[in-house]
Amino acid sequence: MTSTTPIVEGTYVYDIVQSKRGRPLNRLCLSLKESANRDQFVDDENAYCDRFGLDDDLKKAVLERDWVQMLDLGGSIFYIIKLAAIDKKSMQDLGGIFTGMTTEDFIAELRAGGRSFD
């Protein structure tokens, strides 16, 4: 099993391999907690990605806002949400994207008790 093979469909194992792979992305996202950094990112996303040493795959995922690819490349949702906030996306928006649902359908499913894997 590779580190991106879901144990439960739709989930990821965030292991040391993923952590190392996603470190530049996670550092970039964490930096966005500071207003000045958010402004710099918005002004020149490409240069900001270079500042944190993102490889081509990570950089492409950020610039294209490919949220699923960010997870596949070792991004942690706890950091990625900081990037999503720049785009005014909520955790529910990302949940919908990760599960292939609309945000509204994802919220409705949460309210109904969530998914069952029986």
C-alpha positions as CSV (number, residue, x, y, z in Angstrom):
1,M,0.0,0.0,0.0
2,T,1.4,3.4,-0.9
3,S,0.9,6.4,1.4
4,T,-1.9,7.8,-0.7
5,T,-3.9,4.6,-0.9
6,P,-7.0,5.2,1.2
7,I,-7.7,2.7,4.0
8,V,-11.3,4.0,4.0
9,E,-12.3,5.3,0.6
10,G,-12.0,9.1,0.5
11,T,-9.4,9.3,3.3
12,Y,-5.6,9.6,3.2
13,V,-2.9,8.2,5.4
14,Y,-0.7,11.2,6.4
15,D,2.6,9.4,7.1
16,I,6.2,10.5,7.3
17,V,6.5,10.2,3.5
18,Q,3.6,12.5,2.9
19,S,4.8,14.9,5.6
20,K,8.2,15.2,3.9
21,R,6.7,15.5,0.4
22,G,4.3,18.2,1.5
23,R,6.5,20.2,3.8
24,P,7.1,23.1,1.5
25,L,3.4,23.4,0.7
26,N,2.4,23.2,4.4
27,R,5.0,25.8,5.3
28,L,3.7,28.1,2.6
29,C,0.1,27.6,3.8
30,L,1.0,28.1,7.4
31,S,2.7,31.4,6.5
32,L,-0.6,32.7,5.3
33,K,-1.8,33.2,8.8
34,E,0.0,36.5,8.7
35,S,-1.8,39.4,6.9
36,A,1.4,40.7,5.2
37,N,2.1,37.2,3.8
38,R,-1.4,36.9,2.5
39,D,-0.9,40.2,0.7
40,Q,2.4,39.1,-0.8
41,F,0.8,35.8,-1.9
42,V,-2.1,37.6,-3.6
43,D,0.3,40.1,-5.3
44,D,2.5,37.4,-6.9
45,E,1.5,33.8,-6.2
46,N,4.2,32.4,-8.5
47,A,7.0,34.2,-6.7
48,Y,5.5,33.3,-3.3
49,C,5.5,29.6,-4.3
50,D,9.2,29.9,-5.3
51,R,10.0,31.6,-2.0
52,F,9.0,28.3,-0.3
53,G,10.7,26.0,-2.7
54,L,7.6,24.3,-4.1
55,D,8.5,21.8,-6.8
56,D,6.7,22.0,-10.1
57,D,3.9,19.6,-9.1
58,L,3.2,21.4,-5.8
59,K,3.4,24.8,-7.5
60,K,0.9,23.7,-10.2
61,A,-1.5,22.4,-7.6
62,V,-1.4,25.7,-5.7
63,L,-1.7,27.9,-8.7
64,E,-4.5,25.9,-10.2
65,R,-6.1,25.4,-6.7
66,D,-6.2,21.7,-7.3
67,W,-7.2,20.9,-3.7
68,V,-7.2,17.1,-4.2
69,Q,-3.8,17.1,-5.8
70,M,-2.5,19.2,-2.8
71,L,-3.6,16.3,-0.5
72,D,-2.1,13.7,-2.9
73,L,1.2,15.6,-2.7
74,G,1.4,15.7,1.1
75,G,-0.6,18.7,2.0
76,S,-2.3,18.7,5.3
77,I,-5.9,19.9,5.4
78,F,-5.0,21.8,8.6
79,Y,-2.7,24.0,6.5
80,I,-4.4,23.9,3.1
81,I,-7.5,25.5,4.7
82,K,-5.4,28.7,5.2
83,L,-4.9,28.9,1.4
84,A,-8.6,28.1,0.8
85,A,-9.6,31.0,3.1
86,I,-7.9,33.4,0.6
87,D,-10.3,32.1,-2.0
88,K,-13.2,32.4,0.6
89,K,-13.6,28.7,0.7
90,S,-14.8,26.9,3.9
91,M,-14.0,23.5,5.2
92,Q,-17.4,22.5,3.9
93,D,-16.5,23.7,0.4
94,L,-13.3,21.6,0.5
95,G,-15.3,18.6,1.9
96,G,-17.6,18.8,-1.0
97,I,-14.6,19.0,-3.5
98,F,-12.9,16.0,-1.8
99,T,-16.0,13.9,-1.9
100,G,-17.2,14.9,-5.4
101,M,-20.3,16.7,-4.0
102,T,-21.6,20.2,-4.0
103,T,-21.0,22.2,-0.8
104,E,-24.7,22.1,-0.2
105,D,-24.9,18.3,-0.6
106,F,-21.9,17.8,1.6
107,I,-23.4,19.9,4.4
108,A,-26.7,18.1,4.0
109,E,-24.9,14.8,4.4
110,L,-23.1,16.0,7.5
111,R,-26.4,17.1,9.0
112,A,-27.9,13.7,8.2
113,G,-25.2,12.0,10.2
114,G,-22.4,11.6,7.6
115,R,-21.4,8.7,5.4
116,S,-21.5,5.1,6.5
117,F,-18.8,2.7,5.4
118,D,-20.7,-0.5,6.3
